[in-house]
């Protein structure tokens, strides 16, 4: 690795633990601002450095699609690939839900925030392969070995990209970065930060992937192969103990657009694991992208789909009633998260619903006279932003006090509370017949090493169901919004679609 320009501090120890994989630990105190590792961009596996670059560009394979093809192509080269050692160290695929069978997805993720998302992802990934990769196998001049480019190989490559790729710069896009991907994630506990300097590469000034020497990361393979009997290993004599002079300083190095860096953002004590972080993500996002979960993740949320709200409404009111009330809610300037094709409301980790949901429930439950007055007032007022003595502003919208018959201090009258309780029950019914207590008992019996999929799906289910219980507690207690309250800032769904 060092022959290709990789550099790392001798204060780092790389440890391989059974069932957990490789982690990075500090052999001595690390100071804030230390540059603990450097990785050359041209030694990373990207669409620009891969030997498949011309194929990728001619076929117009952009983004993750192109990177997936690059990974499959380099794997097809075997020992002739400059990344052979690195690819040998990586698992064939990461245990993220997109590579689970459909039966596993339907059984283990039923009711969770991931269920529908993963189903859609698997369908989209298959279509991407069918439309963009499969036709290339029929082109004789390319001489591609079909067994390295089939749908299973494509899913495997996509799983590695989901869990291990980094955004390098505008030129390279996303890529696989040896060494940087050895640092594990811990939510809210970032020790090192991945820094990619901006690049001003022009299209003709790059280094072609075929010019990379064979085995640029064979030391990483040596790391896994030369583990001691307790399965711990450190990069020592296999890769050399001498560190480059620019890593001996505890200060951040000068900008170098050809290098990527791992920099400590706080002091790290000797003997502790050095963590990177993938962001402040809930368990749905962690499992979706990286294949693991965290107990008591404070960034977990539960979504209640607009469709579920309308189902609740249809049990008490006509479809005409529901459509009219939702229309008025929208005219007042409110909206849910997502798009109109897939709208939802977030329930926070503490069980607090989005204020937009509370207001929608209020409007749904208005008596006809109050609704007619509010509807007329909105029609007359239009989108006028000005306030007057007869209106109340909430979230920047106009609510005539006498028509809406509500105050700032009481957004949870009994009827709204009852509606929230019903929605919580309807949302929980999606998990099936097992109770949350059943899930907790199953998790206690579950082995993470042997039943990884079941373990993490149970953690996700349990945490989501605990949030629903908090929602019930929230709806069962008097609640007042003070004069400084405002709607929670809407966040994007944690389960973004795969490219």
Secondary structure, DSSP 8 states (H G I E B T S, - for coil): -GGGT-EE-TTEEEEEETTTEEEEEESS-B-TT-EEEEEEGGGSB-TTTSTTHHHHHHHT--HHHHHHHHHHHHHHHGGGSTTHHHHHHS-SS---GGGS-HHHHHHHSTTSTTHHHHHHHHHHHHHHIIIIIGGGGG-GGG---GGGSSHHHHHHHHHHHHHHEEEEETTTEEEE-TTGGGS-B-TT---EEEEE------TTSS--GGGS-S-TTHHHHHHHHT--TTS---SSTTT-S---GGGTSSS-----TTEEEEEESS-B-TTSB--B---S--HHHHHHHHS---TT-TT--EEEEHHHHHHHHHTTS-HHHHHHHHHHHHHTT---EEETTEEEEEE-TTS-B-HHHHHHHHHHH--HHHHHHHHHHHHHHTT-----TTEEEETTEEEEHHHH---TT-S--HHHHHHHHHHHHHHHHTT-S--HHHHHHHHHH--TTT-HHHHHHHHHHHHHHHHHHHHHHHHTS-----TT---------SS----
